[in-house]
Amino acid sequence: MQKTEAKRPKAGLFVTCLIDVFRPSVGMAAARLIELSGCDVVVPRAQTCCGQPAYNSGDLADTTAIAANTITAFEDCDYVVVPSGSCSGMLKKHYPRLFEGDPAAQSRATQFANKVHELISFLVDERGLKKVNGEFNGTVTYHDSCSGLRELGIKTQPRELLTSLKGLTLTEMAECEVCCGFGGTFSVKFPDISNAMVEKKSANITAVEPDLLLAGDLGCLMNIAGKLKRQGRHIACRHVAEVLAGELSAPPIAAARAAALRTGERPAIL
């Protein structure tokens, strides 16, 4: 009797707004890594923002409507994988709270939340990936984003996969776990405090002289890369998924914009 091949799980990729608009190379890298872990990738077209900006601003009505749409969009997926600790935290930790008072809706939201995973945690903790067969010749340092670290417990997972790459040297900066000052709406509401925080982060990065800064949240990376660029620091910034997947065809974050500003052209990608 011929052995039936096991069905591959279906992983829905939650792209995130920032990746969709500014850095699609991260989405492509994420899809490649998810496939490497043994899953089929789908990208539901009905997905939108996770709702975090509205949630942080107290707009619970719109947040709940966004959550209901997201839950429906990924209904038939075995997993929901998110290349962002911040958005993952919103989907996994906060969605069920939106439906308190409606047991049926809350149960559905909880079932959805249970299959949500941040990308790197998904690869290591859920799929058992221990190494990536790739190469990166250079020194990197890693920034731990607040949501990924504190809400989801992501700390060792990216470091485990990064140090499996041939040629890569990981050098830890001081206070790698301290916030960069972005915090979504925080940076808009408290710009002076936010700027002071990212200046300190920039100093800690610069002190270890890396070729590349990595993180798992594009919001943090955009904030830090922008500060480094304005300071004239020549330290490239990328999402960790890009390096792990070997998806390095796009310029580092903020590099394309800086070049476009010099030439007067409109940047095609951040």
Contacts in CASP RR format, 6 or more apart in sequence:
PFRMAT RR
TARGET T0000
AUTHOR 0000-0000-0000
METHOD contacts of the structure
MODEL  1
MQKTEAKRPKAGLFVTCLIDVFRPSVGMAAARLIELSGCDVVVPRAQTCC
GQPAYNSGDLADTTAIAANTITAFEDCDYVVVPSGSCSGMLKKHYPRLFE
GDPAAQSRATQFANKVHELISFLVDERGLKKVNGEFNGTVTYHDSCSGLR
ELGIKTQPRELLTSLKGLTLTEMAECEVCCGFGGTFSVKFPDISNAMVEK
KSANITAVEPDLLLAGDLGCLMNIAGKLKRQGRHIACRHVAEVLAGELSA
PPIAAARAAALRTGERPAIL
8 38 0 8 1.000
8 39 0 8 1.000
8 40 0 8 1.000
9 38 0 8 1.000
9 39 0 8 1.000
9 40 0 8 1.000
9 78 0 8 1.000
9 79 0 8 1.000
10 39 0 8 1.000
10 40 0 8 1.000
10 42 0 8 1.000
10 76 0 8 1.000
10 77 0 8 1.000
10 78 0 8 1.000
10 79 0 8 1.000
11 34 0 8 1.000
11 39 0 8 1.000
11 40 0 8 1.000
11 41 0 8 1.000
11 42 0 8 1.000
11 77 0 8 1.000
11 78 0 8 1.000
11 79 0 8 1.000
11 80 0 8 1.000
11 81 0 8 1.000
11 122 0 8 1.000
12 41 0 8 1.000
12 42 0 8 1.000
12 43 0 8 1.000
12 44 0 8 1.000
12 74 0 8 1.000
12 77 0 8 1.000
12 79 0 8 1.000
12 80 0 8 1.000
12 81 0 8 1.000
13 27 0 8 1.000
13 30 0 8 1.000
13 31 0 8 1.000
13 34 0 8 1.000
13 41 0 8 1.000
13 42 0 8 1.000
13 43 0 8 1.000
13 81 0 8 1.000
13 83 0 8 1.000
14 47 0 8 1.000
14 50 0 8 1.000
14 70 0 8 1.000
14 74 0 8 1.000
14 80 0 8 1.000
14 81 0 8 1.000
14 82 0 8 1.000
14 87 0 8 1.000
14 91 0 8 1.000
14 116 0 8 1.000
15 27 0 8 1.000
15 43 0 8 1.000
15 47 0 8 1.000
15 83 0 8 1.000
16 50 0 8 1.000
16 82 0 8 1.000
16 83 0 8 1.000
16 84 0 8 1.000
16 87 0 8 1.000
16 218 0 8 1.000
17 49 0 8 1.000
17 50 0 8 1.000
18 84 0 8 1.000
18 218 0 8 1.000
18 219 0 8 1.000
18 222 0 8 1.000
19 26 0 8 1.000
19 27 0 8 1.000
19 83 0 8 1.000
19 84 0 8 1.000
19 218 0 8 1.000
22 218 0 8 1.000
22 222 0 8 1.000
22 269 0 8 1.000
22 270 0 8 1.000
23 218 0 8 1.000
23 239 0 8 1.000
23 250 0 8 1.000
23 253 0 8 1.000
23 269 0 8 1.000
23 270 0 8 1.000
24 269 0 8 1.000
25 242 0 8 1.000
25 247 0 8 1.000
25 249 0 8 1.000
25 250 0 8 1.000
25 269 0 8 1.000
26 83 0 8 1.000
26 218 0 8 1.000
26 239 0 8 1.000
26 241 0 8 1.000
26 242 0 8 1.000
26 247 0 8 1.000
27 83 0 8 1.000
27 241 0 8 1.000
28 245 0 8 1.000
28 247 0 8 1.000
29 83 0 8 1.000
29 239 0 8 1.000
29 241 0 8 1.000
29 242 0 8 1.000
29 244 0 8 1.000
29 245 0 8 1.000
29 246 0 8 1.000
29 247 0 8 1.000
30 81 0 8 1.000
30 83 0 8 1.000
30 119 0 8 1.000
30 241 0 8 1.000
30 245 0 8 1.000
31 41 0 8 1.000
31 43 0 8 1.000
32 245 0 8 1.000
32 247 0 8 1.000
33 119 0 8 1.000
33 123 0 8 1.000
33 132 0 8 1.000
33 241 0 8 1.000
33 244 0 8 1.000
33 245 0 8 1.000
34 41 0 8 1.000
34 81 0 8 1.000
34 119 0 8 1.000
34 122 0 8 1.000
34 123 0 8 1.000
35 41 0 8 1.000
36 123 0 8 1.000
36 129 0 8 1.000
36 132 0 8 1.000
36 245 0 8 1.000
37 122 0 8 1.000
37 123 0 8 1.000
37 127 0 8 1.000
37 128 0 8 1.000
37 129 0 8 1.000
38 127 0 8 1.000
39 78 0 8 1.000
39 79 0 8 1.000
39 127 0 8 1.000
42 77 0 8 1.000
44 73 0 8 1.000
44 74 0 8 1.000
44 77 0 8 1.000
46 69 0 8 1.000
46 72 0 8 1.000
46 73 0 8 1.000
47 69 0 8 1.000
47 70 0 8 1.000
47 73 0 8 1.000
47 74 0 8 1.000
48 66 0 8 1.000
48 69 0 8 1.000
48 70 0 8 1.000
49 66 0 8 1.000
50 66 0 8 1.000
50 70 0 8 1.000
50 87 0 8 1.000
50 90 0 8 1.000
50 91 0 8 1.000
51 62 0 8 1.000
51 63 0 8 1.000
51 66 0 8 1.000
51 67 0 8 1.000
51 90 0 8 1.000
52 86 0 8 1.000
52 87 0 8 1.000
52 90 0 8 1.000
52 94 0 8 1.000
52 184 0 8 1.000
53 184 0 8 1.000
53 185 0 8 1.000
54 62 0 8 1.000
54 63 0 8 1.000
54 66 0 8 1.000
55 63 0 8 1.000
55 90 0 8 1.000
55 94 0 8 1.000
56 184 0 8 1.000
56 185 0 8 1.000
57 185 0 8 1.000
60 98 0 8 1.000
63 98 0 8 1.000
64 98 0 8 1.000
64 99 0 8 1.000
67 95 0 8 1.000
67 98 0 8 1.000
67 99 0 8 1.000
67 109 0 8 1.000
68 105 0 8 1.000
70 91 0 8 1.000
70 95 0 8 1.000
70 112 0 8 1.000
71 95 0 8 1.000
71 108 0 8 1.000
71 109 0 8 1.000
71 112 0 8 1.000
74 80 0 8 1.000
74 112 0 8 1.000
74 115 0 8 1.000
77 115 0 8 1.000
78 115 0 8 1.000
79 115 0 8 1.000
79 116 0 8 1.000
79 117 0 8 1.000
79 122 0 8 1.000
79 126 0 8 1.000
80 91 0 8 1.000
80 112 0 8 1.000
80 115 0 8 1.000
80 116 0 8 1.000
80 117 0 8 1.000
81 117 0 8 1.000
81 118 0 8 1.000
81 119 0 8 1.000
81 122 0 8 1.000
82 88 0 8 1.000
82 91 0 8 1.000
82 116 0 8 1.000
82 117 0 8 1.000
82 118 0 8 1.000
82 119 0 8 1.000
83 118 0 8 1.000
83 119 0 8 1.000
83 216 0 8 1.000
83 218 0 8 1.000
83 239 0 8 1.000
83 241 0 8 1.000
84 118 0 8 1.000
84 119 0 8 1.000
84 216 0 8 1.000
84 217 0 8 1.000
84 218 0 8 1.000
85 118 0 8 1.000
85 145 0 8 1.000
85 147 0 8 1.000
85 148 0 8 1.000
85 151 0 8 1.000
85 152 0 8 1.000
85 154 0 8 1.000
85 216 0 8 1.000
85 217 0 8 1.000
86 145 0 8 1.000
86 146 0 8 1.000
86 147 0 8 1.000
86 148 0 8 1.000
86 183 0 8 1.000
86 184 0 8 1.000
86 217 0 8 1.000
86 219 0 8 1.000
88 116 0 8 1.000
88 117 0 8 1.000
88 118 0 8 1.000
88 121 0 8 1.000
88 147 0 8 1.000
88 148 0 8 1.000
88 151 0 8 1.000
88 152 0 8 1.000
89 116 0 8 1.000
89 118 0 8 1.000
89 147 0 8 1.000
89 148 0 8 1.000
89 151 0 8 1.000
89 152 0 8 1.000
91 112 0 8 1.000
91 113 0 8 1.000
91 116 0 8 1.000
92 113 0 8 1.000
92 116 0 8 1.000
92 117 0 8 1.000
92 151 0 8 1.000
92 152 0 8 1.000
93 113 0 8 1.000
93 151 0 8 1.000
95 109 0 8 1.000
95 112 0 8 1.000
95 113 0 8 1.000
96 106 0 8 1.000
96 109 0 8 1.000
96 110 0 8 1.000
96 113 0 8 1.000
98 109 0 8 1.000
99 105 0 8 1.000
99 106 0 8 1.000
99 108 0 8 1.000
99 109 0 8 1.000
100 106 0 8 1.000
117 125 0 8 1.000
117 126 0 8 1.000
118 148 0 8 1.000
118 152 0 8 1.000
118 154 0 8 1.000
119 216 0 8 1.000
119 241 0 8 1.000
120 154 0 8 1.000
120 157 0 8 1.000
120 158 0 8 1.000
120 161 0 8 1.000
120 216 0 8 1.000
120 240 0 8 1.000
120 241 0 8 1.000
120 244 0 8 1.000
121 152 0 8 1.000
121 153 0 8 1.000
121 154 0 8 1.000
121 157 0 8 1.000
123 129 0 8 1.000
123 157 0 8 1.000
123 161 0 8 1.000
124 130 0 8 1.000
124 157 0 8 1.000
124 160 0 8 1.000
124 161 0 8 1.000
125 157 0 8 1.000
129 161 0 8 1.000
130 160 0 8 1.000
130 164 0 8 1.000
131 160 0 8 1.000
131 161 0 8 1.000
131 164 0 8 1.000
132 161 0 8 1.000
132 164 0 8 1.000
132 165 0 8 1.000
132 244 0 8 1.000
132 245 0 8 1.000
134 165 0 8 1.000
134 166 0 8 1.000
134 246 0 8 1.000
135 165 0 8 1.000
135 166 0 8 1.000
135 167 0 8 1.000
135 168 0 8 1.000
136 165 0 8 1.000
136 166 0 8 1.000
136 167 0 8 1.000
136 168 0 8 1.000
136 243 0 8 1.000
136 246 0 8 1.000
137 167 0 8 1.000
137 168 0 8 1.000
138 167 0 8 1.000
138 168 0 8 1.000
138 169 0 8 1.000
138 211 0 8 1.000
138 212 0 8 1.000
139 168 0 8 1.000
139 169 0 8 1.000
139 170 0 8 1.000
139 171 0 8 1.000
139 208 0 8 1.000
139 209 0 8 1.000
139 210 0 8 1.000
139 211 0 8 1.000
139 212 0 8 1.000
140 162 0 8 1.000
140 168 0 8 1.000
140 169 0 8 1.000
140 170 0 8 1.000
140 171 0 8 1.000
140 210 0 8 1.000
140 211 0 8 1.000
140 212 0 8 1.000
140 213 0 8 1.000
140 214 0 8 1.000
140 243 0 8 1.000
141 170 0 8 1.000
141 171 0 8 1.000
141 172 0 8 1.000
141 173 0 8 1.000
141 176 0 8 1.000
141 205 0 8 1.000
141 208 0 8 1.000
141 210 0 8 1.000
141 212 0 8 1.000
141 213 0 8 1.000
141 214 0 8 1.000
142 158 0 8 1.000
142 159 0 8 1.000
142 162 0 8 1.000
142 170 0 8 1.000
142 172 0 8 1.000
142 173 0 8 1.000
142 176 0 8 1.000
142 213 0 8 1.000
142 214 0 8 1.000
142 215 0 8 1.000
142 240 0 8 1.000
143 173 0 8 1.000
143 176 0 8 1.000
143 180 0 8 1.000
143 201 0 8 1.000
143 205 0 8 1.000
143 213 0 8 1.000
143 214 0 8 1.000
143 215 0 8 1.000
143 220 0 8 1.000
143 221 0 8 1.000
143 224 0 8 1.000
144 154 0 8 1.000
144 155 0 8 1.000
144 176 0 8 1.000
144 177 0 8 1.000
144 215 0 8 1.000
145 180 0 8 1.000
145 215 0 8 1.000
145 216 0 8 1.000
145 217 0 8 1.000
145 220 0 8 1.000
146 179 0 8 1.000
146 183 0 8 1.000
147 217 0 8 1.000
148 154 0 8 1.000
148 216 0 8 1.000
148 217 0 8 1.000
149 155 0 8 1.000
149 177 0 8 1.000
155 177 0 8 1.000
158 214 0 8 1.000
158 216 0 8 1.000
158 240 0 8 1.000
159 170 0 8 1.000
161 244 0 8 1.000
162 168 0 8 1.000
162 170 0 8 1.000
162 214 0 8 1.000
162 240 0 8 1.000
162 243 0 8 1.000
162 244 0 8 1.000
163 170 0 8 1.000
165 243 0 8 1.000
165 244 0 8 1.000
168 243 0 8 1.000
171 208 0 8 1.000
171 210 0 8 1.000
172 208 0 8 1.000
173 204 0 8 1.000
173 205 0 8 1.000
173 207 0 8 1.000
173 208 0 8 1.000
173 210 0 8 1.000
174 204 0 8 1.000
174 207 0 8 1.000
175 200 0 8 1.000
175 201 0 8 1.000
175 204 0 8 1.000
176 204 0 8 1.000
178 197 0 8 1.000
178 200 0 8 1.000
178 201 0 8 1.000
179 197 0 8 1.000
180 197 0 8 1.000
180 198 0 8 1.000
180 201 0 8 1.000
180 220 0 8 1.000
180 223 0 8 1.000
180 224 0 8 1.000
181 187 0 8 1.000
181 193 0 8 1.000
181 194 0 8 1.000
181 197 0 8 1.000
181 198 0 8 1.000
181 201 0 8 1.000
181 223 0 8 1.000
182 194 0 8 1.000
182 198 0 8 1.000
182 219 0 8 1.000
182 220 0 8 1.000
182 222 0 8 1.000
182 223 0 8 1.000
183 194 0 8 1.000
183 219 0 8 1.000
184 219 0 8 1.000
186 194 0 8 1.000
187 194 0 8 1.000
187 223 0 8 1.000
194 223 0 8 1.000
195 227 0 8 1.000
198 223 0 8 1.000
198 224 0 8 1.000
198 227 0 8 1.000
199 227 0 8 1.000
201 224 0 8 1.000
201 227 0 8 1.000
202 224 0 8 1.000
202 227 0 8 1.000
202 228 0 8 1.000
202 231 0 8 1.000
202 233 0 8 1.000
205 213 0 8 1.000
205 224 0 8 1.000
205 228 0 8 1.000
205 233 0 8 1.000
205 235 0 8 1.000
206 228 0 8 1.000
206 233 0 8 1.000
206 235 0 8 1.000
210 235 0 8 1.000
211 235 0 8 1.000
211 236 0 8 1.000
212 235 0 8 1.000
212 236 0 8 1.000
212 237 0 8 1.000
212 238 0 8 1.000
212 243 0 8 1.000
212 252 0 8 1.000
213 221 0 8 1.000
213 224 0 8 1.000
213 225 0 8 1.000
213 228 0 8 1.000
213 235 0 8 1.000
213 236 0 8 1.000
213 237 0 8 1.000
213 238 0 8 1.000
214 237 0 8 1.000
214 238 0 8 1.000
214 239 0 8 1.000
214 240 0 8 1.000
214 243 0 8 1.000
215 221 0 8 1.000
215 224 0 8 1.000
215 237 0 8 1.000
215 239 0 8 1.000
215 240 0 8 1.000
216 239 0 8 1.000
216 240 0 8 1.000
216 241 0 8 1.000
218 239 0 8 1.000
218 253 0 8 1.000
221 237 0 8 1.000
221 238 0 8 1.000
221 239 0 8 1.000
221 253 0 8 1.000
222 253 0 8 1.000
222 254 0 8 1.000
222 270 0 8 1.000
224 237 0 8 1.000
225 237 0 8 1.000
225 252 0 8 1.000
225 253 0 8 1.000
225 254 0 8 1.000
226 254 0 8 1.000
228 235 0 8 1.000
228 237 0 8 1.000
228 254 0 8 1.000
229 254 0 8 1.000
229 255 0 8 1.000
229 258 0 8 1.000
236 252 0 8 1.000
236 253 0 8 1.000
236 255 0 8 1.000
237 252 0 8 1.000
237 253 0 8 1.000
237 254 0 8 1.000
238 248 0 8 1.000
238 252 0 8 1.000
238 253 0 8 1.000
239 253 0 8 1.000
241 247 0 8 1.000
242 248 0 8 1.000
242 250 0 8 1.000
250 256 0 8 1.000
250 269 0 8 1.000
251 259 0 8 1.000
251 269 0 8 1.000
253 270 0 8 1.000
254 270 0 8 1.000
256 267 0 8 1.000
256 268 0 8 1.000
256 269 0 8 1.000
256 270 0 8 1.000
257 267 0 8 1.000
257 270 0 8 1.000
259 267 0 8 1.000
260 266 0 8 1.000
260 267 0 8 1.000
END
